[in-house]
Amino acid sequence: MARIERRGYQLLQEFGATSLSGVYTAGGGAKNQVWTELRSRHLGVPVRRSPQTEAAYGTALLAMNGQREDRS
């Protein structure tokens, strides 16, 4: 899985994304330190646990902010 993730980031860079400098992780995997270290080793950048580890947190923020903009 970590190799697949690394390849995904490589492809994003090939298509013009900025270079990866770090990754914030969320969800169940964020609680597993061994998995986090493995990902960091394969990606070559720090992998940090997000302050909000619930996987849907970012989506909820986007939805909330989008709803606010609609009211303006």
PyMOL Python script that loads the backbone (N, CA, C, O; Angstrom):
from pymol import cmd

cmd.read_pdbstr("""\
ATOM      1  N   MET A   1       0.820  -1.183   0.000  1.00  0.00           N
ATOM      2  CA  MET A   1       0.000   0.000   0.000  1.00  0.00           C
ATOM      3  C   MET A   1       0.868   1.252   0.000  1.00  0.00           C
ATOM      4  O   MET A   1       0.576   2.212  -0.713  1.00  0.00           O
ATOM      5  N   ALA A   2       1.921   1.245   0.787  1.00  0.00           N
ATOM      6  CA  ALA A   2       2.791   2.418   0.852  1.00  0.00           C
ATOM      7  C   ALA A   2       3.470   2.667  -0.497  1.00  0.00           C
ATOM      8  O   ALA A   2       3.673   3.817  -0.888  1.00  0.00           O
ATOM      9  N   ARG A   3       3.816   1.606  -1.195  1.00  0.00           N
ATOM     10  CA  ARG A   3       4.421   1.761  -2.525  1.00  0.00           C
ATOM     11  C   ARG A   3       3.405   2.346  -3.505  1.00  0.00           C
ATOM     12  O   ARG A   3       3.753   3.188  -4.333  1.00  0.00           O
ATOM     13  N   ILE A   4       2.176   1.911  -3.414  1.00  0.00           N
ATOM     14  CA  ILE A   4       1.120   2.451  -4.288  1.00  0.00           C
ATOM     15  C   ILE A   4       0.897   3.926  -3.974  1.00  0.00           C
ATOM     16  O   ILE A   4       0.747   4.737  -4.888  1.00  0.00           O
ATOM     17  N   GLU A   5       0.873   4.276  -2.702  1.00  0.00           N
ATOM     18  CA  GLU A   5       0.716   5.676  -2.314  1.00  0.00           C
ATOM     19  C   GLU A   5       1.875   6.513  -2.865  1.00  0.00           C
ATOM     20  O   GLU A   5       1.662   7.598  -3.406  1.00  0.00           O
ATOM     21  N   ARG A   6       3.100   6.001  -2.723  1.00  0.00           N
ATOM     22  CA  ARG A   6       4.267   6.714  -3.248  1.00  0.00           C
ATOM     23  C   ARG A   6       4.128   6.946  -4.746  1.00  0.00           C
ATOM     24  O   ARG A   6       4.405   8.040  -5.236  1.00  0.00           O
ATOM     25  N   ARG A   7       3.703   5.924  -5.469  1.00  0.00           N
ATOM     26  CA  ARG A   7       3.539   6.051  -6.929  1.00  0.00           C
ATOM     27  C   ARG A   7       2.464   7.084  -7.258  1.00  0.00           C
ATOM     28  O   ARG A   7       2.607   7.837  -8.221  1.00  0.00           O
ATOM     29  N   GLY A   8       1.404   7.129  -6.480  1.00  0.00           N
ATOM     30  CA  GLY A   8       0.356   8.124  -6.700  1.00  0.00           C
ATOM     31  C   GLY A   8       0.891   9.540  -6.555  1.00  0.00           C
ATOM     32  O   GLY A   8       0.579  10.406  -7.371  1.00  0.00           O
ATOM     33  N   TYR A   9       1.686   9.782  -5.535  1.00  0.00           N
ATOM     34  CA  TYR A   9       2.278  11.108  -5.349  1.00  0.00           C
ATOM     35  C   TYR A   9       3.273  11.416  -6.469  1.00  0.00           C
ATOM     36  O   TYR A   9       3.365  12.562  -6.908  1.00  0.00           O
ATOM     37  N   GLN A  10       4.016  10.413  -6.935  1.00  0.00           N
ATOM     38  CA  GLN A  10       4.937  10.620  -8.055  1.00  0.00           C
ATOM     39  C   GLN A  10       4.171  11.044  -9.306  1.00  0.00           C
ATOM     40  O   GLN A  10       4.583  11.964 -10.013  1.00  0.00           O
ATOM     41  N   LEU A  11       3.066  10.374  -9.569  1.00  0.00           N
ATOM     42  CA  LEU A  11       2.253  10.722 -10.740  1.00  0.00           C
ATOM     43  C   LEU A  11       1.685  12.131 -10.622  1.00  0.00           C
ATOM     44  O   LEU A  11       1.665  12.878 -11.600  1.00  0.00           O
ATOM     45  N   LEU A  12       1.228  12.491  -9.442  1.00  0.00           N
ATOM     46  CA  LEU A  12       0.723  13.851  -9.249  1.00  0.00           C
ATOM     47  C   LEU A  12       1.797  14.881  -9.576  1.00  0.00           C
ATOM     48  O   LEU A  12       1.512  15.893 -10.217  1.00  0.00           O
ATOM     49  N   GLN A  13       3.025  14.632  -9.142  1.00  0.00           N
ATOM     50  CA  GLN A  13       4.121  15.555  -9.441  1.00  0.00           C
ATOM     51  C   GLN A  13       4.418  15.600 -10.930  1.00  0.00           C
ATOM     52  O   GLN A  13       4.715  16.664 -11.473  1.00  0.00           O
ATOM     53  N   GLU A  14       4.340  14.453 -11.596  1.00  0.00           N
ATOM     54  CA  GLU A  14       4.553  14.426 -13.046  1.00  0.00           C
ATOM     55  C   GLU A  14       3.511  15.261 -13.783  1.00  0.00           C
ATOM     56  O   GLU A  14       3.783  15.790 -14.861  1.00  0.00           O
ATOM     57  N   PHE A  15       2.336  15.377 -13.210  1.00  0.00           N
ATOM     58  CA  PHE A  15       1.265  16.163 -13.818  1.00  0.00           C
ATOM     59  C   PHE A  15       1.240  17.610 -13.327  1.00  0.00           C
ATOM     60  O   PHE A  15       0.309  18.356 -13.631  1.00  0.00           O
ATOM     61  N   GLY A  16       2.268  18.006 -12.563  1.00  0.00           N
ATOM     62  CA  GLY A  16       2.399  19.404 -12.199  1.00  0.00           C
ATOM     63  C   GLY A  16       2.159  19.767 -10.745  1.00  0.00           C
ATOM     64  O   GLY A  16       2.272  20.939 -10.387  1.00  0.00           O
ATOM     65  N   ALA A  17       1.836  18.813  -9.903  1.00  0.00           N
ATOM     66  CA  ALA A  17       1.638  19.113  -8.481  1.00  0.00           C
ATOM     67  C   ALA A  17       2.981  19.472  -7.845  1.00  0.00           C
ATOM     68  O   ALA A  17       4.036  19.056  -8.323  1.00  0.00           O
ATOM     69  N   THR A  18       2.930  20.235  -6.783  1.00  0.00           N
ATOM     70  CA  THR A  18       4.156  20.585  -6.080  1.00  0.00           C
ATOM     71  C   THR A  18       4.748  19.347  -5.408  1.00  0.00           C
ATOM     72  O   THR A  18       4.047  18.372  -5.136  1.00  0.00           O
ATOM     73  N   SER A  19       6.044  19.409  -5.149  1.00  0.00           N
ATOM     74  CA  SER A  19       6.728  18.289  -4.498  1.00  0.00           C
ATOM     75  C   SER A  19       6.165  18.058  -3.108  1.00  0.00           C
ATOM     76  O   SER A  19       5.782  18.993  -2.404  1.00  0.00           O
ATOM     77  N   LEU A  20       6.126  16.818  -2.741  1.00  0.00           N
ATOM     78  CA  LEU A  20       5.610  16.417  -1.439  1.00  0.00           C
ATOM     79  C   LEU A  20       6.622  16.785  -0.358  1.00  0.00           C
ATOM     80  O   LEU A  20       7.802  16.450  -0.464  1.00  0.00           O
ATOM     81  N   SER A  21       6.154  17.477   0.682  1.00  0.00           N
ATOM     82  CA  SER A  21       7.055  17.838   1.777  1.00  0.00           C
ATOM     83  C   SER A  21       6.610  17.212   3.100  1.00  0.00           C
ATOM     84  O   SER A  21       7.361  17.223   4.075  1.00  0.00           O
ATOM     85  N   GLY A  22       5.415  16.678   3.136  1.00  0.00           N
ATOM     86  CA  GLY A  22       4.889  16.037   4.332  1.00  0.00           C
ATOM     87  C   GLY A  22       3.462  15.596   4.084  1.00  0.00           C
ATOM     88  O   GLY A  22       2.804  16.060   3.152  1.00  0.00           O
ATOM     89  N   VAL A  23       2.996  14.703   4.921  1.00  0.00           N
ATOM     90  CA  VAL A  23       1.648  14.154   4.794  1.00  0.00           C
ATOM     91  C   VAL A  23       0.983  14.175   6.161  1.00  0.00           C
ATOM     92  O   VAL A  23       1.579  13.761   7.155  1.00  0.00           O
ATOM     93  N   TYR A  24      -0.241  14.653   6.209  1.00  0.00           N
ATOM     94  CA  TYR A  24      -1.070  14.526   7.409  1.00  0.00           C
ATOM     95  C   TYR A  24      -1.994  13.347   7.196  1.00  0.00           C
ATOM     96  O   TYR A  24      -2.580  13.200   6.124  1.00  0.00           O
ATOM     97  N   THR A  25      -2.130  12.521   8.193  1.00  0.00           N
ATOM     98  CA  THR A  25      -2.926  11.317   8.070  1.00  0.00           C
ATOM     99  C   THR A  25      -4.108  11.354   9.036  1.00  0.00           C
ATOM    100  O   THR A  25      -4.031  11.944  10.114  1.00  0.00           O
ATOM    101  N   ALA A  26      -5.192  10.717   8.630  1.00  0.00           N
ATOM    102  CA  ALA A  26      -6.406  10.672   9.444  1.00  0.00           C
ATOM    103  C   ALA A  26      -7.044   9.300   9.297  1.00  0.00           C
ATOM    104  O   ALA A  26      -6.590   8.473   8.507  1.00  0.00           O
ATOM    105  N   GLY A  27      -8.089   9.071  10.056  1.00  0.00           N
ATOM    106  CA  GLY A  27      -8.776   7.787   9.998  1.00  0.00           C
ATOM    107  C   GLY A  27      -8.110   6.754  10.886  1.00  0.00           C
ATOM    108  O   GLY A  27      -7.235   7.083  11.687  1.00  0.00           O
ATOM    109  N   GLY A  28      -8.521   5.520  10.743  1.00  0.00           N
ATOM    110  CA  GLY A  28      -8.030   4.450  11.596  1.00  0.00           C
ATOM    111  C   GLY A  28      -6.535   4.220  11.502  1.00  0.00           C
ATOM    112  O   GLY A  28      -5.891   3.922  12.508  1.00  0.00           O
ATOM    113  N   GLY A  29      -5.965   4.354  10.291  1.00  0.00           N
ATOM    114  CA  GLY A  29      -4.538   4.143  10.106  1.00  0.00           C
ATOM    115  C   GLY A  29      -3.680   5.141  10.849  1.00  0.00           C
ATOM    116  O   GLY A  29      -2.526   4.853  11.169  1.00  0.00           O
ATOM    117  N   ALA A  30      -4.227   6.310  11.127  1.00  0.00           N
ATOM    118  CA  ALA A  30      -3.470   7.349  11.835  1.00  0.00           C
ATOM    119  C   ALA A  30      -3.120   6.926  13.251  1.00  0.00           C
ATOM    120  O   ALA A  30      -2.201   7.482  13.851  1.00  0.00           O
ATOM    121  N   LYS A  31      -3.826   5.968  13.785  1.00  0.00           N
ATOM    122  CA  LYS A  31      -3.579   5.498  15.151  1.00  0.00           C
ATOM    123  C   LYS A  31      -2.478   4.446  15.230  1.00  0.00           C
ATOM    124  O   LYS A  31      -2.043   4.077  16.321  1.00  0.00           O
ATOM    125  N   ASN A  32      -2.030   3.963  14.070  1.00  0.00           N
ATOM    126  CA  ASN A  32      -1.045   2.886  14.028  1.00  0.00           C
ATOM    127  C   ASN A  32       0.339   3.467  13.736  1.00  0.00           C
ATOM    128  O   ASN A  32       0.626   3.847  12.601  1.00  0.00           O
ATOM    129  N   GLN A  33       1.191   3.535  14.754  1.00  0.00           N
ATOM    130  CA  GLN A  33       2.512   4.145  14.618  1.00  0.00           C
ATOM    131  C   GLN A  33       3.404   3.389  13.637  1.00  0.00           C
ATOM    132  O   GLN A  33       4.162   4.009  12.891  1.00  0.00           O
ATOM    133  N   VAL A  34       3.324   2.063  13.629  1.00  0.00           N
ATOM    134  CA  VAL A  34       4.143   1.267  12.709  1.00  0.00           C
ATOM    135  C   VAL A  34       3.769   1.594  11.265  1.00  0.00           C
ATOM    136  O   VAL A  34       4.651   1.792  10.430  1.00  0.00           O
ATOM    137  N   TRP A  35       2.490   1.651  10.967  1.00  0.00           N
ATOM    138  CA  TRP A  35       2.016   1.988   9.628  1.00  0.00           C
ATOM    139  C   TRP A  35       2.465   3.404   9.244  1.00  0.00           C
ATOM    140  O   TRP A  35       2.883   3.633   8.109  1.00  0.00           O
ATOM    141  N   THR A  36       2.381   4.340  10.173  1.00  0.00           N
ATOM    142  CA  THR A  36       2.803   5.717   9.910  1.00  0.00           C
ATOM    143  C   THR A  36       4.291   5.768   9.573  1.00  0.00           C
ATOM    144  O   THR A  36       4.691   6.466   8.641  1.00  0.00           O
ATOM    145  N   GLU A  37       5.102   5.044  10.315  1.00  0.00           N
ATOM    146  CA  GLU A  37       6.545   5.015  10.050  1.00  0.00           C
ATOM    147  C   GLU A  37       6.853   4.361   8.710  1.00  0.00           C
ATOM    148  O   GLU A  37       7.743   4.813   7.991  1.00  0.00           O
ATOM    149  N   LEU A  38       6.134   3.311   8.371  1.00  0.00           N
ATOM    150  CA  LEU A  38       6.326   2.643   7.086  1.00  0.00           C
ATOM    151  C   LEU A  38       6.013   3.593   5.945  1.00  0.00           C
ATOM    152  O   LEU A  38       6.776   3.685   4.984  1.00  0.00           O
ATOM    153  N   ARG A  39       4.896   4.298   6.044  1.00  0.00           N
ATOM    154  CA  ARG A  39       4.524   5.276   5.014  1.00  0.00           C
ATOM    155  C   ARG A  39       5.587   6.362   4.890  1.00  0.00           C
ATOM    156  O   ARG A  39       5.967   6.733   3.779  1.00  0.00           O
ATOM    157  N   SER A  40       6.064   6.870   6.009  1.00  0.00           N
ATOM    158  CA  SER A  40       7.077   7.918   5.997  1.00  0.00           C
ATOM    159  C   SER A  40       8.353   7.437   5.305  1.00  0.00           C
ATOM    160  O   SER A  40       8.958   8.167   4.519  1.00  0.00           O
ATOM    161  N   ARG A  41       8.745   6.224   5.602  1.00  0.00           N
ATOM    162  CA  ARG A  41       9.951   5.663   4.978  1.00  0.00           C
ATOM    163  C   ARG A  41       9.785   5.542   3.464  1.00  0.00           C
ATOM    164  O   ARG A  41      10.700   5.886   2.716  1.00  0.00           O
ATOM    165  N   HIS A  42       8.650   5.066   3.011  1.00  0.00           N
ATOM    166  CA  HIS A  42       8.417   4.889   1.577  1.00  0.00           C
ATOM    167  C   HIS A  42       8.220   6.215   0.853  1.00  0.00           C
ATOM    168  O   HIS A  42       8.637   6.364  -0.295  1.00  0.00           O
ATOM    169  N   LEU A  43       7.588   7.175   1.515  1.00  0.00           N
ATOM    170  CA  LEU A  43       7.341   8.468   0.874  1.00  0.00           C
ATOM    171  C   LEU A  43       8.555   9.395   0.953  1.00  0.00           C
ATOM    172  O   LEU A  43       8.700  10.301   0.132  1.00  0.00           O
ATOM    173  N   GLY A  44       9.415   9.173   1.926  1.00  0.00           N
ATOM    174  CA  GLY A  44      10.584  10.015   2.082  1.00  0.00           C
ATOM    175  C   GLY A  44      10.290  11.379   2.685  1.00  0.00           C
ATOM    176  O   GLY A  44      11.088  12.308   2.555  1.00  0.00           O
ATOM    177  N   VAL A  45       9.147  11.497   3.342  1.00  0.00           N
ATOM    178  CA  VAL A  45       8.752  12.743   4.002  1.00  0.00           C
ATOM    179  C   VAL A  45       8.098  12.398   5.338  1.00  0.00           C
ATOM    180  O   VAL A  45       7.672  11.261   5.540  1.00  0.00           O
ATOM    181  N   PRO A  46       8.014  13.368   6.252  1.00  0.00           N
ATOM    182  CA  PRO A  46       7.323  13.098   7.513  1.00  0.00           C
ATOM    183  C   PRO A  46       5.832  12.822   7.296  1.00  0.00           C
ATOM    184  O   PRO A  46       5.181  13.489   6.492  1.00  0.00           O
ATOM    185  N   VAL A  47       5.310  11.849   8.009  1.00  0.00           N
ATOM    186  CA  VAL A  47       3.877  11.566   8.018  1.00  0.00           C
ATOM    187  C   VAL A  47       3.414  11.829   9.442  1.00  0.00           C
ATOM    188  O   VAL A  47       3.854  11.178  10.389  1.00  0.00           O
ATOM    189  N   ARG A  48       2.520  12.797   9.570  1.00  0.00           N
ATOM    190  CA  ARG A  48       2.069  13.218  10.905  1.00  0.00           C
ATOM    191  C   ARG A  48       0.582  12.951  11.073  1.00  0.00           C
ATOM    192  O   ARG A  48      -0.196  13.002  10.120  1.00  0.00           O
ATOM    193  N   ARG A  49       0.221  12.670  12.292  1.00  0.00           N
ATOM    194  CA  ARG A  49      -1.185  12.478  12.621  1.00  0.00           C
ATOM    195  C   ARG A  49      -1.877  13.840  12.654  1.00  0.00           C
ATOM    196  O   ARG A  49      -1.414  14.765  13.322  1.00  0.00           O
ATOM    197  N   SER A  50      -2.962  13.951  11.943  1.00  0.00           N
ATOM    198  CA  SER A  50      -3.723  15.183  11.912  1.00  0.00           C
ATOM    199  C   SER A  50      -4.357  15.440  13.279  1.00  0.00           C
ATOM    200  O   SER A  50      -4.721  14.496  13.980  1.00  0.00           O
ATOM    201  N   PRO A  51      -4.491  16.715  13.664  1.00  0.00           N
ATOM    202  CA  PRO A  51      -5.170  16.997  14.934  1.00  0.00           C
ATOM    203  C   PRO A  51      -6.591  16.426  14.965  1.00  0.00           C
ATOM    204  O   PRO A  51      -7.082  16.036  16.025  1.00  0.00           O
ATOM    205  N   GLN A  52      -7.239  16.379  13.825  1.00  0.00           N
ATOM    206  CA  GLN A  52      -8.567  15.775  13.704  1.00  0.00           C
ATOM    207  C   GLN A  52      -8.404  14.485  12.904  1.00  0.00           C
ATOM    208  O   GLN A  52      -8.165  14.531  11.698  1.00  0.00           O
ATOM    209  N   THR A  53      -8.530  13.346  13.560  1.00  0.00           N
ATOM    210  CA  THR A  53      -8.258  12.076  12.884  1.00  0.00           C
ATOM    211  C   THR A  53      -9.493  11.426  12.272  1.00  0.00           C
ATOM    212  O   THR A  53      -9.376  10.388  11.621  1.00  0.00           O
ATOM    213  N   GLU A  54     -10.649  12.000  12.461  1.00  0.00           N
ATOM    214  CA  GLU A  54     -11.850  11.455  11.833  1.00  0.00           C
ATOM    215  C   GLU A  54     -11.749  11.695  10.328  1.00  0.00           C
ATOM    216  O   GLU A  54     -11.577  12.831   9.886  1.00  0.00           O
ATOM    217  N   ALA A  55     -11.856  10.625   9.547  1.00  0.00           N
ATOM    218  CA  ALA A  55     -11.643  10.709   8.107  1.00  0.00           C
ATOM    219  C   ALA A  55     -12.577  11.700   7.416  1.00  0.00           C
ATOM    220  O   ALA A  55     -12.188  12.303   6.415  1.00  0.00           O
ATOM    221  N   ALA A  56     -13.767  11.882   7.908  1.00  0.00           N
ATOM    222  CA  ALA A  56     -14.745  12.753   7.253  1.00  0.00           C
ATOM    223  C   ALA A  56     -14.655  14.207   7.722  1.00  0.00           C
ATOM    224  O   ALA A  56     -15.451  15.035   7.279  1.00  0.00           O
ATOM    225  N   TYR A  57     -13.727  14.533   8.587  1.00  0.00           N
ATOM    226  CA  TYR A  57     -13.650  15.880   9.155  1.00  0.00           C
ATOM    227  C   TYR A  57     -13.454  16.950   8.074  1.00  0.00           C
ATOM    228  O   TYR A  57     -14.158  17.960   8.064  1.00  0.00           O
ATOM    229  N   GLY A  58     -12.509  16.729   7.175  1.00  0.00           N
ATOM    230  CA  GLY A  58     -12.251  17.708   6.114  1.00  0.00           C
ATOM    231  C   GLY A  58     -13.449  17.908   5.214  1.00  0.00           C
ATOM    232  O   GLY A  58     -13.758  19.038   4.833  1.00  0.00           O
ATOM    233  N   THR A  59     -14.124  16.836   4.871  1.00  0.00           N
ATOM    234  CA  THR A  59     -15.315  16.929   4.041  1.00  0.00           C
ATOM    235  C   THR A  59     -16.407  17.708   4.751  1.00  0.00           C
ATOM    236  O   THR A  59     -17.107  18.510   4.133  1.00  0.00           O
ATOM    237  N   ALA A  60     -16.553  17.476   6.036  1.00  0.00           N
ATOM    238  CA  ALA A  60     -17.552  18.205   6.813  1.00  0.00           C
ATOM    239  C   ALA A  60     -17.234  19.699   6.843  1.00  0.00           C
ATOM    240  O   ALA A  60     -18.141  20.526   6.749  1.00  0.00           O
ATOM    241  N   LEU A  61     -15.956  20.052   6.973  1.00  0.00           N
ATOM    242  CA  LEU A  61     -15.569  21.466   6.946  1.00  0.00           C
ATOM    243  C   LEU A  61     -15.881  22.104   5.601  1.00  0.00           C
ATOM    244  O   LEU A  61     -16.402  23.218   5.539  1.00  0.00           O
ATOM    245  N   LEU A  62     -15.564  21.397   4.531  1.00  0.00           N
ATOM    246  CA  LEU A  62     -15.869  21.920   3.200  1.00  0.00           C
ATOM    247  C   LEU A  62     -17.369  22.137   3.025  1.00  0.00           C
ATOM    248  O   LEU A  62     -17.798  23.161   2.493  1.00  0.00           O
ATOM    249  N   ALA A  63     -18.146  21.184   3.469  1.00  0.00           N
ATOM    250  CA  ALA A  63     -19.601  21.307   3.357  1.00  0.00           C
ATOM    251  C   ALA A  63     -20.112  22.476   4.185  1.00  0.00           C
ATOM    252  O   ALA A  63     -20.970  23.234   3.732  1.00  0.00           O
ATOM    253  N   MET A  64     -19.591  22.625   5.388  1.00  0.00           N
ATOM    254  CA  MET A  64     -20.024  23.711   6.260  1.00  0.00           C
ATOM    255  C   MET A  64     -19.654  25.068   5.654  1.00  0.00           C
ATOM    256  O   MET A  64     -20.469  25.991   5.645  1.00  0.00           O
ATOM    257  N   ASN A  65     -18.420  25.184   5.147  1.00  0.00           N
ATOM    258  CA  ASN A  65     -17.988  26.436   4.556  1.00  0.00           C
ATOM    259  C   ASN A  65     -18.743  26.741   3.278  1.00  0.00           C
ATOM    260  O   ASN A  65     -19.058  27.900   3.011  1.00  0.00           O
ATOM    261  N   GLY A  66     -19.035  25.737   2.494  1.00  0.00           N
ATOM    262  CA  GLY A  66     -19.822  25.936   1.277  1.00  0.00           C
ATOM    263  C   GLY A  66     -21.218  26.416   1.598  1.00  0.00           C
ATOM    264  O   GLY A  66     -21.770  27.264   0.897  1.00  0.00           O
ATOM    265  N   GLN A  67     -21.786  25.877   2.651  1.00  0.00           N
ATOM    266  CA  GLN A  67     -23.137  26.286   3.071  1.00  0.00           C
ATOM    267  C   GLN A  67     -23.130  27.738   3.521  1.00  0.00           C
ATOM    268  O   GLN A  67     -24.073  28.476   3.236  1.00  0.00           O
ATOM    269  N   ARG A  68     -22.094  28.155   4.211  1.00  0.00           N
ATOM    270  CA  ARG A  68     -21.980  29.544   4.653  1.00  0.00           C
ATOM    271  C   ARG A  68     -21.908  30.483   3.469  1.00  0.00           C
ATOM    272  O   ARG A  68     -22.529  31.546   3.474  1.00  0.00           O
ATOM    273  N   GLU A  69     -21.147  30.093   2.443  1.00  0.00           N
ATOM    274  CA  GLU A  69     -21.006  30.951   1.268  1.00  0.00           C
ATOM    275  C   GLU A  69     -22.337  31.098   0.532  1.00  0.00           C
ATOM    276  O   GLU A  69     -22.612  32.155  -0.035  1.00  0.00           O
ATOM    277  N   ASP A  70     -23.157  30.063   0.533  1.00  0.00           N
ATOM    278  CA  ASP A  70     -24.443  30.112  -0.139  1.00  0.00           C
ATOM    279  C   ASP A  70     -25.368  31.106   0.535  1.00  0.00           C
ATOM    280  O   ASP A  70     -26.243  31.674  -0.119  1.00  0.00           O
ATOM    281  N   ARG A  71     -25.195  31.327   1.816  1.00  0.00           N
ATOM    282  CA  ARG A  71     -26.062  32.236   2.568  1.00  0.00           C
ATOM    283  C   ARG A  71     -25.687  33.697   2.353  1.00  0.00           C
ATOM    284  O   ARG A  71     -26.490  34.588   2.626  1.00  0.00           O
ATOM    285  N   SER A  72     -24.484  33.949   1.869  1.00  0.00           N
ATOM    286  CA  SER A  72     -24.004  35.341   1.721  1.00  0.00           C
ATOM    287  C   SER A  72     -24.792  36.112   0.684  1.00  0.00           C
ATOM    288  O   SER A  72     -24.513  37.287   0.445  1.00  0.00           O
TER     289      SER A  72
END
""", "prot")
cmd.dss("prot")
cmd.show_as("cartoon", "prot")
cmd.util.cbc("prot")
cmd.orient("prot")
